[in-house]
Amino acid sequence: MQVIHPEENRIKLVDEFRSEGECTSTTASLSFTKVPGVFLFKDSVGGLNSGDYVIVAIEESCFQVVWACVKRHVESGKCKDYWVAAKTRQRIPDAATWKKIDKVLQHIGVQSYEPVNQSQPCSALKKTY
């Protein structure tokens, strides 16, 4: 879920997902930058996963692929710790959606990945925001 706060120049993100078999809920905020599609990401834990957040590709009816850098090399400025996420509208995406996501991930250099099975909803995450 995304909540836009234009008066504060930020977007609040509430993500619910399954990771390594465990249900997880996170809250973070994205602050706008001068570059379209590039945001400053700040997690609610206090900066553990804060940094650059780039919307690499988006197809509103199907998916969004994001890349985030949480740690940069001090001297070179290159990202040395990042994560990539493909978020889909359908809990179990069809083959055409996976093919599009695969192309995007290959384009940004992700050679292999393991999809996380989201077919079972997290009952603990059925909250009203």
C-alpha positions as CSV (number, residue, x, y, z in Angstrom):
1,M,0.0,0.0,0.0
2,Q,1.3,3.5,-0.8
3,V,0.0,6.7,0.8
4,I,1.1,9.9,-0.9
5,H,1.8,13.0,1.3
6,P,2.4,15.7,-1.3
7,E,2.5,18.4,1.3
8,E,5.4,16.6,3.0
9,N,7.1,15.7,-0.4
10,R,7.1,12.0,0.4
11,I,5.3,8.7,-0.1
12,K,4.7,6.3,2.8
13,L,5.1,2.6,1.8
14,V,3.6,-0.2,3.8
15,D,4.8,-3.5,2.4
16,E,3.5,-6.9,3.4
17,F,5.4,-10.0,2.1
18,R,6.7,-13.4,2.8
19,S,10.5,-13.8,3.1
20,E,12.2,-17.1,4.0
21,G,8.9,-18.5,5.0
22,E,8.1,-15.7,7.5
23,C,5.5,-13.0,7.1
24,T,7.0,-9.5,7.3
25,S,5.4,-6.1,7.4
26,T,7.6,-3.0,6.9
27,T,6.9,0.7,6.8
28,A,9.2,3.2,5.0
29,S,9.0,6.6,3.3
30,L,10.2,7.7,-0.1
31,S,11.2,11.3,-0.5
32,F,11.1,12.9,-3.9
33,T,14.4,13.9,-5.6
34,K,14.9,16.1,-8.7
35,V,15.2,13.0,-10.9
36,P,12.0,11.3,-12.0
37,G,11.7,7.7,-10.7
38,V,14.6,8.2,-8.2
39,F,13.7,8.5,-4.5
40,L,15.5,8.6,-1.2
41,F,14.3,5.6,0.8
42,K,14.2,5.6,4.6
43,D,13.0,2.6,6.6
44,S,11.1,2.9,9.9
45,V,13.8,1.0,11.8
46,G,16.1,3.9,11.6
47,G,18.1,3.7,8.5
48,L,19.1,0.0,8.3
49,N,17.9,-0.2,4.7
50,S,17.9,3.5,3.8
51,G,19.4,4.9,0.6
52,D,18.6,5.3,-3.1
53,Y,15.3,3.8,-4.4
54,V,14.9,3.6,-8.2
55,I,11.8,2.5,-10.0
56,V,13.4,0.6,-12.8
57,A,10.3,-0.4,-14.7
58,I,6.5,-0.1,-14.1
59,E,3.5,-1.5,-15.9
60,E,0.6,-0.3,-13.8
61,S,-1.7,-3.2,-14.6
62,C,1.0,-5.9,-13.9
63,F,4.2,-5.2,-12.0
64,Q,6.8,-2.8,-10.7
65,V,10.6,-3.5,-10.5
66,V,12.6,-1.5,-8.0
67,W,16.3,-1.3,-7.2
68,A,17.6,0.1,-3.9
69,C,21.1,0.8,-2.8
70,V,21.5,0.7,1.0
71,K,25.3,1.1,1.2
72,R,27.8,2.8,-1.1
73,H,31.6,2.5,-1.2
74,V,33.1,5.5,0.6
75,E,35.7,6.3,-2.1
76,S,34.1,5.3,-5.4
77,G,30.5,6.0,-4.5
78,K,29.4,2.7,-6.2
79,C,26.7,0.7,-4.6
80,K,28.1,-2.3,-2.7
81,D,24.9,-3.5,-1.0
82,Y,21.6,-3.4,-2.9
83,W,18.3,-5.2,-3.2
84,V,16.0,-5.7,-6.1
85,A,12.2,-6.4,-5.9
86,A,9.6,-7.3,-8.5
87,K,6.2,-6.4,-7.1
88,T,3.2,-7.8,-8.9
89,R,-0.5,-7.0,-8.8
90,Q,-1.4,-10.7,-8.9
91,R,-0.3,-13.0,-6.1
92,I,0.5,-15.6,-8.7
93,P,1.6,-13.8,-11.9
94,D,0.9,-15.3,-15.3
95,A,3.7,-16.4,-17.7
96,A,3.5,-13.2,-19.8
97,T,4.2,-11.0,-16.6
98,W,7.1,-13.2,-15.6
99,K,8.6,-12.9,-19.1
100,K,8.4,-9.0,-18.9
101,I,10.0,-9.1,-15.4
102,D,12.7,-11.4,-16.6
103,K,13.6,-9.0,-19.4
104,V,13.8,-6.1,-16.9
105,L,16.0,-8.0,-14.4
106,Q,18.4,-9.2,-17.2
107,H,18.6,-5.6,-18.4
108,I,19.8,-4.4,-15.0
109,G,22.2,-7.3,-14.6
110,V,20.3,-9.7,-12.4
111,Q,21.3,-13.1,-13.8
112,S,19.4,-15.4,-11.5
113,Y,16.8,-15.1,-8.8
114,E,14.4,-17.2,-6.8
115,P,10.8,-16.0,-6.8
116,V,9.2,-16.0,-3.3
117,N,5.9,-17.9,-3.2
118,Q,3.2,-15.4,-2.1
119,S,0.3,-17.8,-2.8
120,Q,-0.7,-18.0,0.8
121,P,-1.7,-14.7,2.4
122,C,-0.2,-13.8,5.8
123,S,-3.1,-14.0,8.2
124,A,-1.2,-11.9,10.7
125,L,-1.0,-9.1,8.2
126,K,-4.7,-8.7,7.7
127,K,-4.8,-5.3,9.2
128,T,-6.7,-2.2,8.3
129,Y,-4.5,0.9,7.8
